[in-house]
């Protein structure tokens, strides 16, 4: 891997710009502006801005990717007019939403009505500061980054319920209740599946988990955990077939019925941010993150930013599988959803924890590692 | 909760198949439309393009030649001004009253040539005008793109229709099967004053004014003030447009069956 890291890029940017400004300013000011502490401080801000811009850009491209894929699944073309192959369509949509008035229902609770979507969006964006994207492309060493990511990820039902409750609409309230019930029901198997990964990797640090998969990716030994994690992610992301909280056929638009304009755009963006985070987590935990199997020719893994490229390719493919499921399956009923969650997913996740513990105890994991040509 | 399994699943089928089967179907569809979804991207592609020949055959239910459309497609009209005889039959037959006869350059300055101008805002594309046209100069083409930001541009002048004629689009002269027209123009001789209006306005010049003998006036009787001529209609040339009946000042011409 190259030595370019997110921090070095932002430091370079801040250093170049501040020194350029300092070279044209008079003496005392130029000394102050090229001060090393200031450059470092600005570099941290640039770091955050880069992360934010990258996550937003990826989210919007992800919406485009879903629209195109879903189009092919439905034997049509997706967005195709604005920009190349419709790439700019979502920017146009976002701009339209940005220009629209935010209409607040008369009896809505202003505080919850406005803070709900904002907090939902903000907590979803915080996740991008936690997840490592490639070696060196993370915001520092977090020994419990997986735990932190999942904790932040599970804030969502609270804010969804707050915004649903405060919009003073029965459909919103029902959608919010369903959302809370569903997210809490699927949090348990999701975390248990993660426990299986943690047992095998021996760490809560996502970077360590990725490097533990140098020899074999975890989906091989932990295929049960992968299935549970995938289903749990589907429910957490509220995507078809688990999109009961939105259920536009029954609940108008679910918990965001009363939201329009930019607040709706917040929900939309946050949904796709969470979908992106879900795909990234699947890639990090089960598909080897930014690494490739050892039998892949070196030319494919040694070019600059190869880690990020492969990471994004994997993420988009995983999200493609989410879209595939959306294109195939109908929406389940509430009772089916909860029954599958409590009666099937939790036993399966416990089984996966047991299997992981067994694999670690009897030390048969190297079996997967000693056949590198399989590349699992 | 007893009857939990929904009705759609086959009995005894493993629940994994409930997920796997639709996903396989979706994957098959995805593979099929990966490079070419069935959508015809209309402004850029058209159904009548040769590459969609097979689809047109399915749509029309019959074998389909390249560059052709359905036999009976009724689109925008094409008008051949040169052969138009200004008989007005198209305007008469139009159920939507969207055809107006307007003057076109050329022809006798005293009696300007009139050709149909069609308002496509009203037209229902029934094809009656094309059916009625005795000379076959008003036909319907396969052209169907009419959208315009201005309502006034929906009115197509005879010149514009002639442009469409000259563009050599596939044309469908509408000829509905109909019984031979038995009607003929008959004359009520005592009323006729021999004014020549019918002969003058006949688009096919099938009316000739023939001299009739001027009767001798009996004593005390006053002969009518008239020209001693009478119209004779050549039935084989007559297109039954009725112009003569409408221009006759004395209403002495009428429809009837010739004995």
Interface residues (C-beta under 8 A of the other chain):
Chain A: X69 X71 X72 X73 X74 X75 X76 X77 X80 X324 X325 X327 X328 X329 X335 X336 X339
Chain B: X1 X4 X19 X22 X23 X25 X26 X27 X29 X30 X32 X33 X34 X37 X38 X39 X41
